Amino acid sequence: MSAKQDFLQVTDLVVEFDGFRALDVKYFAVDRGELRVVVGPNGAGKTTLCDVISGKTRATTGSVVIDDHEVTRWRDSQIAALGVGRKFQTPSVFDGLSVYENMELALPGRRTWWRTLTGRPTWAQQRQILQLLDRVHLRKLARAPARDLSHGQRQWLEIAMLMVSGSRLLLVDEPAAGLTDDETMLTADLLNELKGHHTIIVIEHDMEFVRRLASRVTVLCEGRVLADGPLDMVQADPKVREAYLGRGKERKP
């Protein structure tokens, strides 16, 4: 992997909580425009890794570099301004606003009620919102209250909000959780469409969904990188099958 292609590079990263080592990652890097899937059993350190990348949690030691910026000691607001967006497992949209109004609120520089009430988006921004809503199959619901959306549609709306905010690195936590089969398929297709235009890290447990993403997989276990490579390769690794894939608790491909 060429260092010049890396949009994200994590080196010698250690995170400790009261003496407990939650992460001990020697090296983890994601290319610009790549979609990377991170899997692992509960407690493996997946969420903690995203917390450190987004600035929510401070590393004990080690280095996090995003787009050639050393951000290890940056605040989460500084990292967000660099173009890092986070989508948690439970979508955080405003139920009392329409789908379109949620998108307006996510525009750069408009994350306050005052800015939203006193300023109208430009024609270019309005066009961008409608194009993104079309991309995530929500344009026909642009004026509908967000509370009326299905769980899957709320997931798509939050991904679209990250896109309109200008996020270049998307951290997406379990996007397939609670979705119908059709919603799962559409969500995988959406993420596949976004790669190349955005750098994406997906945390996921549903192995059918992981297979549909057809991307490189990093397996975490007890805070360490256990395996890394194509899904078929990591599934064939006896250590991975013992630690995660072979336990039978997750859907198998």
N, C-alpha and C positions, 0 to 999 in steps of 0.2 A: 504494500500500500504506500503510495507516495504521500509524504508529509504535506506536500503542496495541495493535495486534494482534501485533506482533513478539514472538515468544518468544526468538528468537536474532537478534542483529544484529552483524555483523562490519564494521568500518570501517577503511579505510587500513591493512590488515594486511600487514605485511612479515615474512617469515621468511628469514633468511640463515644458511647453514652455510659457514664458512670462505670467505666472499666470494661464495659461490654463492647467488643469490636463488631460493629454492624456491617462495615464495609472494609475490604482489604483488596483493592483492585490494582494490580500492577500496571495494566495497560488496557485501555478501551478507547477506540476511535471510530468515528462515523464520517464517511465521505460526504462532501457537499452534494446535496440532492439525493442521498441514499435514504431508503426506508429500512431501518433496522428493528428487528423484533427482539425483545428481552423477555425471557421466560425463566421460570424457576419456582420451587415450592414456596409456600407461605413462609415469610421470615428470611427469604434469601437475600434481601437487600435491594430489590428492584425499585421500590418506591423511594428508598433512601438515596439511591443513585440519582433519580430524577430530582429529588429535593436538593441535592448538592449542586447539580447542573443548573437548576433554576434559582439557586441562592437562598432557598428556604431554610436549608441546613448548612452550617459551616463545617468544612472539612477539618479534621484534626491535623492531618499532614497531607502533603501531596499537591497536585496541580490540576486545574481545570482550565483549558484554553478553548475559547469559542471564537471562530473566525479571526484567528491570530491575536486575540485579546486574552491576556491572563486575567481571569475573572474569579479566581479562588476566594478572594477576600471582598468581592463586590457585594453590595446589597442586592436583594431580589429585584428592587425597582430599577436598578442600573442594568441588571442582566435582561430584564424585560425590555428596556429601552434599546438594547442591542439587537432585539428581534427574536427573543425566546418566549414562546407561548406555551401554556400548560392547560391541558384538558383532563380534569379529574374523572374518576369513574362515574360519579353522579353529576350530570350536567348542571352548570350554574348559569341558568338563564333567568330573565325577569318575567315571571308569569303574567304580571299586570300589563306588560307591554306587548305590542304586536311583534311578529317575527321581524318585520322590517325595522321597527324601532329598536329592537335588540341589536340589529346590525349597525344602525346609526350610532348607538352608544359605544360600539366596539371600534369605531373609526379612530385613527391616531389623534391624540389630544382631546378626545371627547369623553373620557371616562369620569365625567362629573355631571350631575343633573343640571347644573347651571349652564355648562357648555352645550348640553343637549337642547335645553329649552330656548336658549338665546341665539343659537346659530344653526343655520340650515346647511346640509351637505351640498357641495358643489354638484353641478350636473355630472361631472366625471365620477364623483363618488357615488351618486345615485345610480349611475349606469353600472359601476363596479358592483354595488350591492345586488342589483337585479341579476347580473351575470353570475355572481356567486350563488345566489339563491336558486337560480336555474341549474347550476352545476350540482347542487346538493338536493335537487328534487323538491324544493320548497317555494318556488316562485309563485305557484298558484295559491299558496297559503301566506303570502307576504303580509296581508292585512289581518290575518287571524291572530287571536291572542296566543301567546306562547303556551299558556296553560292547556290549550286544546290539542297540542301536539302529542303524538305517541312518544314512548321512550326513545325509540330509534330516531325519530325526527328531531327530538331535542338534542341527541348526540350530533346529528348532522348540522343543526343550527350552531352549536358551540364550535364545531370545527370551522364552519364558515366564518364565525366571529373571529376566530384566531387568524384566519386568512385575511380578512378585511382590516385587521389591526396592523398588518404588516409583518407578522411573525414569520421568520425564516427558518427557525428550528421549532418544530412542533413536538411536544412531549404529550403523548396520548395514552391515558391509563385505562386499560381494559375496555376498549370501545365496543366489544361484542357482548358485554355483560347485559343480560336481560332482554336481548333482541329476539325477534322472531327470525325464522330461517331466511325469509326474504330480506328483512332489514340487515341481517348479518352479511348476506351476499352483497347488497348495495353498499354497505359500509366498507367492506373489503375493496370493492371496485373503486370507491371514492378515494381511499387512501392510495391505491395503486395509481390513480390518475394524478395525485398530488406529488408523488415522488418524482424527482428530477426538477420540479419547480420549488419544492421545499425539502429540507432535511427533516426526517421524521424518525422518532423513536417511539415504538409501540410496546407497551407492557401488556401481555396477554396470557390467559390460561387456556383458552379454547383452541385446541390444536387443529381442528378443522379450519378455523379462521386463520390461524398461522399459516397453514398450508396454502390457503387461497392467496395470501399476501406474497408468496413465492419470493421471499427475501432472506437475506442472511440473518441467522439467529445466534444470539448470545445467551448462554445458559449461566445463570447465577445460582450458587448454592452456598449457604452460610457466609454470604458476603464476598465470595470469591468467584472469579470467572472459571467455570468448570469446563466449558467447551464453547467453540465459536466456529460457525461455518454454515453451509446449506442445511436445511432441515433434515434431509435424509441422512446426512453424515452425522449430525448430532444425535439423531434418534438411534443410530446404530452404535453409538458409543456406550459401552457397558456401564460406565460411571454415571452417564446421564440417565440411563434407564433405571438404575438403582436409586438415584437421587430424586428423580422427578417423573419422567415419562412412563416408567414401568410400574408406577404405584397404582394405576387404574382409577385414580380419582378424577382425572381429566378426560375429556373426549379425545379419542385417538384418531389419527388420520387413517 
